Amino acid sequence: MLTAHKIIKGTFYAALALCFGVLIPQACADTIELEPVADVAILYSSTPPFRQNLLNGGKAPIGASIHSGGSRDRGSCSLLRFDLKEIPKGAKIEKVSLILIPSYSYEANVYDAQERLSVYQLASENAAWVEGIGESFNEPEVAPITVPGANGVYLNMESYEDDDHHTGTAWLSTGRHIGLLDFTGDELAAYSLSEAGLAKDQSISIDLPAKLIEDWIENPELAKAGLVLWMNSDDQNSFTQSKFAIFQSREGEISPRLVVEYSKH
């Protein structure tokens, strides 16, 4: 926030520059909107049916959820990856926002346990994930590697080459599915579902720290790992009602966007 002292001081130097013909270089602000180069939803569970890491790539929507009838270790989350090559080298990041377009409407009172949509940084150890080609609903025990997307040995996002070849690395979290240990630190930001709800086709904006992009530029593996959409709740035990937050994916009519405001000299 500008104080009166800063404003007066700035005005003084500006007037001085005009009097003596001195040109003061000004920072040039610009904004760029980045669409994901990959995004995918993951269905996870530590209770039957054992669908630890089933993929919903392709045109499937993204989002996050908590599922009823089980513990906190049952639900879905999403991963998003962005390419930063359009941001000029040496640019100073001023502001970052994640824009999501809800696919369905949910009143705020649906989220009666103070649910929020949290955004995390995925750990760089998981940077090898790929989007996949579509939905997979086969049980890993039944079809461990022959079904596109099925994670028979509890791998993370698999690189799908054909029906017989899948690769991947184990998630870092216990329970054999993606979890908080797969993220780097605390949540970056959150959108309060219990306060605002979601309205179909009406975008929501989540402000992220500028340092996120700076870290991505410094460490490309973090950028490749990307963001996680995760639903948090005050209810950490069992759930009697499932809670969902569903958004259009990059293949949807309106893609998610990472809006980056930066300055350069």
LINRA-V744939 format. One line per field, one symbol per residue. phi: phi as a letter, one per 30 degrees, with the letter a starting at -180 (. if undefined). psi: psi as a letter, one per 40 degrees, with the letter a starting at -180 (. if undefined). Layout:
phi = ???
psi = ???
This chain:
phi = .dcedddddddddddddddcicccdcdcdbbbcccdcaaacbcbacbeddcdbdcbchdddckaabcdiadddblbbbcbbbccdddddidcdcabbccbcddbcbddddcdchdbcccbdddddcdddbdicldbbddeddbdbdcejdcdchddecddcadcbbblbdddddiibeadddccidddaacdddccibbeicdcbcdcdddeddddddbedddddicccbccbddcccbcbdbbbcbddddddbdebccccbbbc
psi = hhiddddddddddddddddefhhhhihhiihihhiieiiiihhiieiiiggdfiigabeiiiaiihiieaaefhaiiiihhihedehiheihhdihihhihheihhidedgeffiihihihhiddeeeiidieaiheihdddgdeehhehgdffiahihhdaeehiiiiiidiieeiiadeeigaiidiihhdeddaihhehiihhhihdddddddddgddddddaihhhhiidhebihehihihhiiaeeadhiiihhhhiii.
